Amino acid sequence: MVVYFSVRNTAHIVRQKLVPVTCEKCGCKYYYELTRIGAGETEAAYGILDFSHATAEQQAETDAWNQLANDAELVSCPNCRWINENLVRRYRISRTGGWSSLASLVSYVGAGWHRLAALSLPG
């Protein structure tokens, strides 16, 4: 009989940064605070070489900074209430994980194949 056990370590870390924005409409410069929670998880078989907690913390740190680098919030201009297109695009990507781009690509390819098939049919 084989007995297996492991030690699982998880880590969560909160990071934040100040994001500068210049309004596309009125030119107003403003800032907002972006906060993200990074998560990391590792496992040590039989508890051997249990430095996996430090690795989980490193993964959480990397995850948080990656989110801060790529994500955005929909913060409107304090003067004219405009939301920049760049913020909207980055917000959508952060929420959908890029699936909207993949869906667009699939629909374009499907439409192309449909049109090609319609042209090649006799009659």
NORKAZI-V755801 format. One record per pair of residues at least 24 apart in sequence whose ideal C-beta (glycine too) atoms are under 8 Angstrom apart, sorted by sequence separation. I is the first residue (numbers start at 1). GAP is how many residues later the second one is. If there is no record, write none. Layout:
BEGIN
i	gap
I	GAP
I	GAP
END
This chain:
BEGIN
i	gap
13	24
14	24
38	24
39	24
70	24
12	25
13	25
38	25
12	26
38	26
12	27
13	27
37	27
38	27
67	27
11	28
12	28
36	28
38	28
10	29
11	29
38	29
10	30
11	30
10	31
36	31
9	32
36	32
8	33
9	33
8	34
9	34
34	34
8	35
9	35
36	35
7	36
6	37
7	37
34	37
6	38
34	38
6	39
34	39
6	40
7	40
4	41
5	41
6	41
32	41
4	42
5	42
11	42
7	43
9	43
32	43
9	44
13	44
7	45
11	45
30	45
9	46
10	46
11	46
15	46
9	47
13	47
30	47
11	48
12	48
13	48
30	48
11	49
15	49
28	49
14	50
15	50
28	50
13	51
17	51
26	51
28	51
16	52
25	52
28	52
15	53
19	53
26	53
21	54
23	54
26	54
25	55
21	56
23	56
26	56
23	57
25	57
24	58
23	59
24	60
23	61
24	61
21	63
21	66
END
